[in-house]
Amino acid sequence: MKVALPVMLTQLGASLVGFFDSIMVGRYATVDLAAVSFANAIFFTVMVFAMGALMGITPLVGIQVGASSSNSPISSSPHLLIASLFQNGMLFTTLLSLVMLILLSACIPFLDYFGQDPEVIKVARPYYILIVISLVPFLFFSFFKQFLEGLGNTMVAMVITLIMNGLNILLNWVFIYGNWGFEAMGATGAGIGSLVSRIGMPLCFWLVMVLKKEWKQYLRMAWSRFSWQRIKELAKIGFPIGGQTLIETFLFTASFVIIGWISKEALAAHQVANQIADMTFMLALGIGSATTIRVSHQLGEGNIYGVRMASNASIHLVLLMNSIGAALMIGLRNYIPMLFTEDEEVIAIASQLIVIAGLFQYADGLQAVGAAMLRGITDVKVPMVIAFVAYILVGLSVGLVCAFPMGMGAAGIWIGFIFGLSLAAICFHIRFRRLIRKM
């Protein structure tokens, strides 16, 4: 819990920005809310892959930290290896950022071909361009965050995230509604707020590392430490993690596009419900990040019993947390949508989707920590395959059948989420137990 709580607050803080973005943009206009929803669906598909690819740094650093705190034979010079991981991780992040930037920029001319309302596309395009630019600083922030989490420090990321998220909300208030003499810009204003706050995040991290003597040593670059072999190692662990997160995100991204075919009211309602579900998922993701840290440290020490206990603790924590989330969602299903919009049709659809979100809380939490447990022992390739089968072949297929042939609309897509997340959770935990028994 000591490791998890700052990460949970960091993830929750990031989620709250999206939460307040949706509330503030939704209060401005329904079409702007739908535009933000559509643009983020495309953007987050690529961004989540890149963030997942950077997660590979955490278990690699964590294993070295565990080795340095014991007589483990894993590494005879863990601190030098950690410095090498940092320097090559910076190069890896730079290359990854350039590729992701090119991919997202290439989508700009084709936004009209996703079958969305032309009015939504008109509003979405300038917002999309702004958040695409913000990707580069955000990925460097993600790298710093994952690196320090590998060292066992989760507090710095929490403080920086909360401060910058506060700045983002302030800038949204200024630019969305046109306060302090600025023109009201709606969704475009939200994009400006996101860009400015994301630029500040890696700058704050760099400043903290410069000021802290223990971490400043890692900032000293040396040509001798650059190694394509080390970058390949980061890619070998990171890309399957990125692929797994991309597959899961694709399920939700596809749902935004598919629900957009139904109506802009259904799409706006989907955005509302997704924001609520995302908040509890971020808490589970925080527990998962702490699990990866604890499991990798114990593995570095050669303590398999500690690996098992860390994984059990994460399961207990996520079941408790998501039980509370499920109760709040179902109990407040008719009131939560009113925070986002006054459109009665959007409120009616969103309240129905929030109930379904409450029902899949256990599956969502357990699959998040299950994947994190496997990352902690650097098992990443098979989980990617499991994710593809569970989320795409099962989850998306069931959702499409329920939505259209069965006539359930947006709710049908969300029922597909239940099937996909449940299957993934079961498979992740079975695989982890089998691997631990072999160890």
C-alpha positions as CSV (number, residue, x, y, z in Angstrom):
1,M,0.0,0.0,0.0
2,K,2.9,2.3,0.8
3,V,4.2,1.9,-2.8
4,A,0.7,1.7,-4.4
5,L,-1.0,4.8,-2.9
6,P,1.1,7.5,-4.6
7,V,0.7,5.6,-7.9
8,M,-3.0,5.3,-7.4
9,L,-3.2,9.1,-6.7
10,T,-1.1,9.8,-9.8
11,Q,-3.3,7.6,-12.0
12,L,-6.5,9.0,-10.4
13,G,-5.1,12.6,-10.9
14,A,-4.5,11.9,-14.6
15,S,-8.0,10.4,-14.9
16,L,-9.6,13.4,-13.1
17,V,-8.2,15.7,-15.8
18,G,-10.1,13.7,-18.4
19,F,-13.1,13.7,-16.0
20,F,-13.0,17.5,-15.6
21,D,-12.2,18.0,-19.3
22,S,-15.4,16.1,-20.2
23,I,-17.5,18.0,-17.6
24,M,-16.2,21.4,-18.8
25,V,-16.4,20.6,-22.5
26,G,-19.8,18.9,-22.0
27,R,-21.1,22.1,-20.3
28,Y,-19.9,24.1,-23.3
29,A,-21.6,22.0,-26.0
30,T,-22.6,18.4,-26.7
31,V,-20.9,18.4,-30.1
32,D,-17.6,19.5,-28.4
33,L,-17.9,16.6,-25.9
34,A,-18.4,14.2,-28.8
35,A,-15.5,15.7,-30.6
36,V,-13.2,15.3,-27.6
37,S,-14.4,11.8,-27.2
38,F,-13.7,10.9,-30.9
39,A,-10.2,12.6,-31.0
40,N,-9.1,11.0,-27.8
41,A,-10.2,7.6,-29.0
42,I,-7.7,7.8,-31.9
43,F,-5.0,9.5,-29.9
44,F,-5.0,7.2,-26.9
45,T,-4.8,4.1,-29.1
46,V,-1.3,5.1,-30.1
47,M,-0.3,6.8,-26.9
48,V,-1.2,3.8,-24.8
49,F,1.0,1.6,-26.9
50,A,3.9,4.0,-26.4
51,M,3.3,4.2,-22.7
52,G,3.1,0.4,-22.5
53,A,6.4,0.1,-24.4
54,L,8.0,2.3,-21.8
55,M,6.7,0.1,-18.9
56,G,9.5,-2.3,-19.7
57,I,12.0,-0.1,-17.9
58,T,10.3,-0.6,-14.5
59,P,10.8,-4.4,-14.0
60,L,14.3,-4.2,-15.5
61,V,15.4,-1.5,-13.1
62,G,13.4,-3.1,-10.3
63,I,15.3,-6.4,-10.6
64,Q,18.6,-4.6,-10.4
65,V,17.4,-2.7,-7.3
66,G,16.5,-6.0,-5.7
67,A,19.9,-7.4,-6.6
68,S,21.7,-4.4,-5.1
69,S,19.8,-4.8,-1.8
70,S,20.8,-8.5,-1.3
71,N,23.5,-11.0,-2.2
72,S,21.6,-12.0,-5.3
73,P,23.9,-13.3,-8.1
74,I,21.7,-11.7,-10.8
75,S,24.1,-8.7,-11.2
76,S,27.5,-7.8,-9.8
77,S,27.2,-4.1,-10.7
78,P,23.5,-3.1,-10.5
79,H,24.1,0.7,-10.2
80,L,26.1,0.8,-13.4
81,L,23.4,-1.2,-15.1
82,I,20.7,1.1,-13.8
83,A,22.6,4.1,-15.2
84,S,22.9,2.3,-18.5
85,L,19.2,1.5,-18.5
86,F,18.4,5.2,-17.9
87,Q,20.6,6.5,-20.7
88,N,19.5,4.0,-23.3
89,G,15.9,4.4,-22.1
90,M,16.1,8.1,-23.0
91,L,17.3,7.3,-26.5
92,F,14.6,4.6,-26.8
93,T,11.9,7.2,-25.7
94,T,13.2,9.7,-28.3
95,L,13.0,7.2,-31.2
96,L,9.6,6.0,-30.0
97,S,8.2,9.5,-29.8
98,L,9.3,10.3,-33.3
99,V,7.6,7.2,-34.7
100,M,4.4,7.8,-32.7
101,L,4.3,11.4,-33.8
102,I,4.5,10.4,-37.5
103,L,1.7,7.8,-37.1
104,L,-0.7,10.2,-35.4
105,S,0.1,13.1,-37.7
106,A,-0.7,10.8,-40.7
107,C,-4.2,10.4,-39.4
108,I,-5.1,14.1,-39.6
109,P,-6.2,14.1,-43.3
110,F,-8.3,10.9,-42.8
111,L,-10.5,12.0,-39.8
112,D,-13.4,12.5,-42.2
113,Y,-13.4,8.8,-43.1
114,F,-14.4,7.4,-39.7
115,G,-18.1,7.8,-40.3
116,Q,-18.6,10.5,-37.7
117,D,-21.0,13.5,-37.8
118,P,-19.3,16.3,-40.0
119,E,-20.0,18.8,-37.2
120,V,-18.1,16.6,-34.7
121,I,-15.1,16.3,-37.1
122,K,-14.9,20.0,-37.6
123,V,-14.5,20.6,-33.9
124,A,-12.3,17.5,-33.3
125,R,-9.5,18.4,-35.8
126,P,-7.9,21.4,-34.1
127,Y,-8.2,19.6,-30.7
128,Y,-6.6,16.5,-32.2
129,I,-3.6,18.4,-33.6
130,L,-2.9,20.0,-30.2
131,I,-3.0,16.7,-28.3
132,V,-0.8,15.0,-30.9
133,I,1.9,17.7,-30.3
134,S,1.6,17.1,-26.6
135,L,2.5,13.4,-27.1
136,V,6.3,13.9,-27.1
137,P,6.6,15.7,-23.7
138,F,4.1,13.3,-22.2
139,L,6.1,10.2,-23.3
140,F,9.3,11.6,-21.7
141,F,7.2,12.2,-18.5
142,S,6.1,8.5,-18.7
143,F,9.7,7.4,-19.1
144,F,10.9,9.3,-16.0
145,K,7.9,8.0,-14.1
146,Q,8.6,4.4,-15.0
147,F,12.3,4.7,-14.2
148,L,11.7,6.1,-10.8
149,E,9.0,3.5,-10.1
150,G,11.6,0.9,-10.9
151,L,13.8,2.5,-8.2
152,G,10.9,2.2,-5.8
153,N,9.9,5.9,-5.7
154,T,6.3,6.6,-6.6
155,M,5.9,9.9,-4.7
156,V,7.6,12.3,-7.1
157,A,5.3,11.3,-10.0
158,M,2.3,11.8,-7.8
159,V,3.3,15.4,-6.8
160,I,4.2,16.5,-10.4
161,T,1.0,14.9,-11.8
162,L,-1.3,16.6,-9.3
163,I,0.4,20.0,-9.7
164,M,0.2,19.9,-13.5
165,N,-3.3,18.5,-13.5
166,G,-4.3,21.5,-11.4
167,L,-2.7,23.8,-14.0
168,N,-4.5,21.9,-16.8
169,I,-7.9,22.4,-15.1
170,L,-7.2,26.2,-14.6
171,L,-6.2,26.5,-18.3
172,N,-9.3,24.7,-19.4
173,W,-11.4,27.2,-17.4
174,V,-9.6,30.0,-19.1
175,F,-9.6,28.8,-22.7
176,I,-12.8,26.6,-22.9
177,Y,-15.1,29.3,-21.6
178,G,-13.1,32.4,-22.5
179,N,-12.2,33.8,-19.1
180,W,-9.5,36.5,-18.3
181,G,-10.2,38.2,-21.6
182,F,-9.5,35.2,-23.8
183,E,-11.9,34.0,-26.6
184,A,-14.1,31.0,-25.7
185,M,-12.7,28.1,-27.7
186,G,-14.5,25.0,-26.4
187,A,-12.7,21.7,-27.3
188,T,-9.7,23.6,-28.8
189,G,-9.2,25.4,-25.4
190,A,-9.1,22.0,-23.7
191,G,-6.4,21.0,-26.2
192,I,-4.3,24.0,-25.3
193,G,-4.6,23.3,-21.6
194,S,-3.4,19.7,-22.2
195,L,-0.4,20.8,-24.3
196,V,0.9,23.3,-21.8
197,S,0.5,21.1,-18.8
198,R,2.2,18.1,-20.5
199,I,5.2,20.2,-21.5
200,G,5.6,21.1,-17.8
201,M,5.6,17.4,-16.6
202,P,9.0,16.2,-17.9
203,L,10.6,19.5,-17.1
204,C,9.6,19.1,-13.5
205,F,11.0,15.5,-13.4
206,W,14.3,16.6,-14.9
207,L,14.6,19.4,-12.2
208,V,13.9,16.9,-9.4
209,M,16.6,14.5,-10.6
210,V,19.1,17.4,-10.9
211,L,18.4,18.5,-7.4
212,K,18.5,15.0,-5.8
213,K,22.1,13.9,-5.5
214,E,21.2,10.2,-5.5
215,W,19.5,10.5,-8.9
216,K,21.7,13.2,-10.5
217,Q,24.3,10.5,-11.2
218,Y,22.0,8.9,-13.8
219,L,21.8,12.2,-15.8
220,R,25.5,12.0,-16.6
221,M,25.5,10.8,-20.2
222,A,28.5,8.8,-21.5
223,W,29.0,7.5,-25.0
224,S,30.3,4.2,-23.5
225,R,26.9,3.5,-22.0
226,F,25.0,3.7,-25.3
227,S,24.2,0.2,-26.4
228,W,21.9,-1.1,-29.1
229,Q,21.8,-4.3,-27.2
230,R,20.4,-2.5,-24.2
231,I,17.8,-0.8,-26.4
232,K,16.9,-4.1,-27.9
233,E,16.4,-5.5,-24.4
234,L,14.0,-2.6,-23.6
235,A,12.1,-3.2,-26.8
236,K,12.0,-6.9,-26.2
237,I,10.2,-6.3,-22.8
238,G,8.4,-3.1,-23.7
239,F,6.9,-3.8,-27.1
240,P,4.9,-6.8,-26.0
241,I,3.6,-4.8,-23.0
242,G,2.7,-2.0,-25.5
243,G,1.0,-4.5,-27.7
244,Q,-1.0,-5.8,-24.9
245,T,-2.1,-2.4,-23.8
246,L,-2.8,-1.4,-27.4
247,I,-5.1,-4.4,-27.8
248,E,-7.0,-3.6,-24.7
249,T,-7.3,0.1,-25.7
250,F,-8.3,-0.9,-29.3
251,L,-11.4,-2.6,-27.8
252,F,-12.4,0.7,-26.2
253,T,-11.3,2.8,-29.2
254,A,-13.3,0.7,-31.6
255,S,-16.2,1.1,-29.3
256,F,-16.0,4.9,-29.6
257,V,-16.1,4.6,-33.4
258,I,-18.9,2.0,-33.5
259,I,-21.1,3.9,-31.0
260,G,-20.5,7.0,-33.0
261,W,-22.4,5.3,-35.9
262,I,-25.4,5.1,-33.6
263,S,-25.8,8.8,-32.7
264,K,-23.8,11.7,-31.3
265,E,-25.9,11.4,-28.1
266,A,-24.9,7.7,-27.7
267,L,-21.2,8.8,-28.3
268,A,-21.4,11.5,-25.7
269,A,-23.1,9.1,-23.2
270,H,-20.3,6.6,-23.9
271,Q,-17.7,9.2,-23.1
272,V,-19.4,10.0,-19.8
273,A,-19.6,6.4,-18.7
274,N,-16.1,5.7,-19.9
275,Q,-14.7,8.6,-17.8
276,I,-16.3,7.0,-14.7
277,A,-15.0,3.5,-15.4
278,D,-11.6,5.0,-16.2
279,M,-11.3,6.4,-12.7
280,T,-11.6,3.1,-11.0
281,F,-9.4,1.5,-13.6
282,M,-6.7,4.0,-12.9
283,L,-6.8,3.1,-9.3
284,A,-6.4,-0.6,-10.2
285,L,-3.6,0.4,-12.6
286,G,-1.9,2.1,-9.7
287,I,-2.1,-1.1,-7.6
288,G,-0.8,-2.9,-10.6
289,S,2.2,-0.6,-11.0
290,A,3.0,-1.1,-7.3
291,T,2.7,-4.9,-7.9
292,T,5.2,-4.8,-10.7
293,I,7.6,-2.9,-8.5
294,R,7.3,-5.2,-5.5
295,V,7.3,-8.4,-7.6
296,S,10.4,-7.3,-9.6
297,H,12.3,-6.3,-6.4
298,Q,11.5,-9.7,-4.7
299,L,12.5,-11.5,-7.9
300,G,15.8,-9.6,-8.0
301,E,16.4,-10.8,-4.4
302,G,15.6,-14.4,-5.4
303,N,12.7,-14.4,-2.9
304,I,9.9,-16.4,-4.6
305,Y,7.8,-16.4,-1.5
306,G,8.0,-12.6,-1.5
307,V,6.8,-12.6,-5.1
308,R,3.8,-14.7,-4.2
309,M,2.9,-12.6,-1.2
310,A,3.2,-9.3,-3.2
311,S,0.8,-10.7,-5.9
312,N,-1.7,-11.9,-3.3
313,A,-1.7,-8.5,-1.6
314,S,-2.5,-6.8,-4.9
315,I,-5.5,-9.1,-5.5
316,H,-6.9,-8.3,-2.1
317,L,-6.4,-4.5,-2.6
318,V,-8.0,-4.4,-6.0
319,L,-11.0,-6.4,-4.9
320,L,-11.6,-4.1,-2.0
321,M,-11.1,-0.9,-4.1
322,N,-13.3,-2.0,-7.0
323,S,-16.1,-3.3,-4.7
324,I,-16.4,0.3,-3.5
325,G,-16.3,1.6,-7.1
326,A,-19.0,-0.8,-8.2
327,A,-21.3,0.2,-5.3
328,L,-20.9,3.9,-6.1
329,M,-21.4,3.5,-9.8
330,I,-24.6,1.5,-9.5
331,G,-26.0,3.5,-6.6
332,L,-25.4,6.9,-8.3
333,R,-26.0,5.8,-11.9
334,N,-28.9,8.4,-12.3
335,Y,-27.0,11.3,-10.9
336,I,-23.4,11.0,-12.2
337,P,-24.4,11.9,-15.9
338,M,-26.0,15.1,-14.7
339,L,-22.5,16.4,-13.8
340,F,-21.5,16.2,-17.5
341,T,-24.6,17.3,-19.4
342,E,-28.2,18.5,-19.3
343,D,-29.2,16.6,-22.4
344,E,-31.8,14.1,-21.2
345,E,-31.2,11.5,-23.9
346,V,-27.4,11.5,-23.1
347,I,-28.3,11.1,-19.4
348,A,-30.6,8.2,-20.0
349,I,-28.1,6.3,-22.1
350,A,-25.1,7.1,-19.8
351,S,-27.0,5.9,-16.6
352,Q,-27.5,2.5,-18.3
353,L,-23.9,2.2,-19.3
354,I,-22.7,3.1,-15.8
355,V,-24.6,0.1,-14.4
356,I,-22.8,-2.2,-16.8
357,A,-19.5,-0.5,-15.8
358,G,-20.2,-1.3,-12.2
359,L,-20.8,-5.0,-13.1
360,F,-17.4,-5.5,-14.7
361,Q,-15.4,-3.8,-12.0
362,Y,-14.1,-7.1,-10.5
363,A,-13.0,-8.4,-13.9
364,D,-11.4,-5.1,-14.8
365,G,-9.4,-4.8,-11.6
366,L,-8.2,-8.5,-11.6
367,Q,-7.0,-8.3,-15.3
368,A,-5.1,-5.1,-14.5
369,V,-3.2,-6.6,-11.6
370,G,-2.9,-10.0,-13.3
371,A,-1.0,-8.4,-16.2
372,A,1.1,-6.4,-13.8
373,M,2.1,-9.5,-11.8
374,L,3.3,-11.1,-15.1
375,R,5.2,-7.9,-16.0
376,G,7.0,-8.1,-12.7
377,I,8.5,-11.5,-13.6
378,T,9.1,-10.2,-17.2
379,D,6.6,-12.5,-18.8
380,V,5.1,-10.3,-21.6
381,K,4.7,-12.3,-24.8
382,V,2.0,-14.8,-23.9
383,P,-0.1,-12.1,-22.0
384,M,-0.2,-10.2,-25.3
385,V,-1.7,-13.2,-27.1
386,I,-4.2,-13.7,-24.2
387,A,-5.2,-10.1,-24.6
388,F,-5.8,-10.4,-28.3
389,V,-8.0,-13.4,-27.9
390,A,-9.9,-12.0,-24.9
391,Y,-10.4,-8.4,-26.0
392,I,-10.7,-8.6,-29.8
393,L,-11.9,-12.1,-30.7
394,V,-14.3,-12.4,-27.7
395,G,-15.0,-9.0,-26.2
396,L,-15.4,-7.0,-29.5
397,S,-17.3,-9.8,-31.2
398,V,-19.8,-10.3,-28.4
399,G,-20.2,-6.5,-28.2
400,L,-21.0,-6.2,-32.0
401,V,-23.5,-9.1,-31.8
402,C,-25.3,-7.6,-28.8
403,A,-25.2,-4.0,-30.2
404,F,-26.7,-4.6,-33.7
405,P,-28.3,-8.0,-34.4
406,M,-29.7,-8.1,-30.8
407,G,-30.6,-4.4,-31.0
408,M,-29.1,-3.4,-27.6
409,G,-27.2,-0.4,-29.0
410,A,-24.4,1.1,-26.9
411,A,-25.2,-1.1,-24.0
412,G,-24.4,-4.2,-26.2
413,I,-20.9,-2.9,-26.7
414,W,-20.4,-2.6,-23.0
415,I,-21.7,-6.1,-22.4
416,G,-18.9,-7.3,-24.7
417,F,-16.5,-5.6,-22.3
418,I,-17.7,-7.9,-19.5
419,F,-16.9,-11.0,-21.5
420,G,-13.5,-9.8,-22.7
421,L,-12.2,-8.5,-19.4
422,S,-13.4,-11.6,-17.5
423,L,-11.6,-14.0,-19.8
424,A,-8.4,-12.0,-19.7
425,A,-8.5,-11.9,-15.8
426,I,-8.9,-15.6,-15.5
427,C,-6.1,-16.4,-18.0
428,F,-3.6,-14.0,-16.6
429,H,-4.0,-15.3,-13.0
430,I,-3.8,-19.0,-14.1
431,R,-0.6,-18.3,-16.0
432,F,1.0,-16.5,-13.1
433,R,0.3,-19.3,-10.7
434,R,1.7,-21.8,-13.1
435,L,4.9,-19.9,-13.6
436,I,5.4,-19.3,-9.8
437,R,5.0,-23.1,-9.2
438,K,7.7,-23.7,-11.8
439,M,10.0,-21.2,-10.0
